Amino acid sequence: MQQVLSILAGVVAAFLAATLVAQAQDGASIDRQFRQWLQNDLWPEARAKGISQKTFTAAFDGVTPNLKLPDLILPGSSKKLDRKQRQAEFRAPSAYFAENIIGAVASGGKRLLSRHGATLARVERQTGVPGRIVVAIWGRESAFGKAKIPHDAFEVLGTKAFMATRKDYFRKEVLAALEMVERHGAPPRGLKGSWAGALGQPQFMPSSYLAHARDGDGDGKADIWRSEADTFASIAGYLADKGWVTGRDWGFEVTVPPAVSCALEGPDQGRRIADWVKMGIRRINGKPFPPHEAGSEGYLMMPAGRYGPAFIVTPNFYVLKEYNESDLYALFVGHAGDRMQYNSPPFSAGWQRVDDLLRSDIAAMQRGMEKLGYDVGGADGLPGFKTRRSIGDWQAKNGMKPTCFPDRQLVQRLR
């Protein structure tokens, strides 16, 4: 028995050794292909865009592909790198608003609103974007500048431009990062970002930095890594450039009577807020809508369908979504900002329990609905407003009480 175990241990050791050798050989091969790609593919385009050889060389000095990043494909094939993959779960909307997270942003932001009041007031005068919104984004993106941003930006962006599933997107971003070094004085070897390539305290992609970063402290630079004033000005500048409407709020929590269909959700189904009121929709706190809001357009937004809070939102809500294409992100920012400035309570309506589903389940349901002629916004496994309202419409047409949210039974019937 002891001899058998010894033989098995030797076989396992030999297998592991062979695996490590093969992985080392694969890594060396990828490194060589990466250097060839840099020289023969990326450099000619960078040079055509006015990037100097000095900048290009400094940016990629010592950089090798980071094979631990997600969504990488082996060069020259369609095969993803062999990583242990778990099926992605769809997180219930309630998880996004855990009180320990949003409460920390709101309480920390309240102190910082006061500390940076003068700077934020100046930024608001310049852009129309309220300080509470700026600080809420700052808190969500980088924990008010305290989050560690450990990755070398050119390692991440170079790796992804070379071998990610979205090569074209990251190629644009790595070229933008080179322009940041060439024309804006960014340090080529000290440019730090996230695993996705987002930079600094506002978590701007390089192209967003070039388009929207601002100098908030008057030193002639837009330093989104070390300058809080530049960070504030850049976040507000981004939102202003995307169409922030001065003087309007982001939205209001409301009650939606059963007679009002949840399938009326979406930015393409807007109507005057006063008309929503005529349909029976009311602010959750019982107060009337501000007069200037009542006469303006608003949109129904129900991120969990009938299983959670409902809102009438303004065009500014969809400007917040330009920062991060997520209803929940925009809602988090708006609500955290309100709690900072107005001491607003948590949402009045609770988040009800919803079925645990995989994103692949939801995507299968979405593909089924597309076959029925519904526009669900793409089969991405995420129930955005087009999916939610399509569910509500299908439920109503099939004699069901509309919930406008996926569940296990719907997945089974519609996939």
HUDAFEN-V671435 format. One record per backbone hydrogen bond with DSSP energy under -1.0 kcal/mol. NH is the residue of the N-H (numbers start at 1). CO is the residue of the C=O. If there is no record, write none. Layout:
# HUDAFEN-V671435
NH:CO, NH:CO
This chain:
# HUDAFEN-V671435
5:1, 6:2, 7:3, 8:4, 9:5, 10:6, 11:7, 12:8, 13:9, 14:10, 15:11, 16:12, 17:13, 18:14, 19:15, 20:16, 21:17, 22:18, 23:19, 24:20, 25:21, 26:22, 27:23, 28:24, 29:25, 30:26, 31:27, 32:28, 33:29, 34:30, 35:31, 36:32, 37:33, 38:34, 39:35, 40:36, 41:37, 42:37, 43:38, 46:42, 47:43, 48:44, 49:45, 50:47, 51:46, 56:52, 57:53, 58:54, 59:55, 60:56, 63:60, 67:65, 69:66, 73:163, 74:79, 77:74, 81:72, 83:81, 90:357, 95:92, 96:93, 97:94, 98:95, 101:98, 102:98, 103:99, 105:101, 106:102, 107:103, 108:104, 109:105, 110:106, 111:107, 112:108, 113:109, 114:110, 115:111, 116:112, 117:114, 120:116, 121:117, 122:118, 123:119, 124:120, 125:121, 126:122, 127:123, 128:124, 134:130, 135:131, 136:132, 137:133, 138:134, 139:135, 140:136, 141:137, 142:138, 143:139, 144:138, 146:143, 147:142, 151:193, 153:191, 156:152, 157:153, 158:154, 159:155, 160:156, 161:157, 162:158, 163:159, 164:160, 165:71, 170:166, 171:167, 172:168, 173:169, 174:170, 175:171, 176:172, 177:173, 178:174, 179:175, 180:176, 181:177, 182:178, 183:179, 184:180, 186:180, 193:151, 194:198, 197:194, 199:204, 201:224, 204:199, 209:205, 210:206, 211:207, 212:208, 213:209, 224:222, 227:223, 231:227, 232:228, 233:229, 234:230, 235:231, 236:232, 237:233, 238:234, 239:235, 240:236, 241:237, 242:238, 243:240, 244:239, 248:245, 252:312, 254:310, 255:282, 260:257, 264:261, 265:262, 266:300, 269:266, 271:298, 273:296, 274:294, 275:272, 276:272, 277:273, 278:274, 279:275, 280:277, 281:276, 282:255, 284:253, 286:283, 293:290, 294:290, 295:291, 296:293, 298:271, 299:313, 301:311, 305:302, 306:403, 307:304, 311:301, 312:252, 313:299, 314:250, 317:314, 319:315, 320:316, 321:317, 322:319, 323:320, 324:320, 326:324, 330:326, 331:327, 332:328, 333:329, 334:330, 335:331, 336:332, 337:333, 338:334, 339:335, 340:336, 341:337, 342:338, 344:338, 352:307, 359:88, 362:358, 363:359, 364:360, 365:361, 366:362, 367:363, 368:364, 369:365, 370:366, 371:367, 373:370, 374:369, 380:378, 384:382, 388:384, 389:385, 390:386, 391:387, 392:388, 393:389, 394:390, 395:391, 396:392, 397:393, 398:394, 399:396, 400:395, 411:407, 412:408, 413:409, 414:410, 415:411
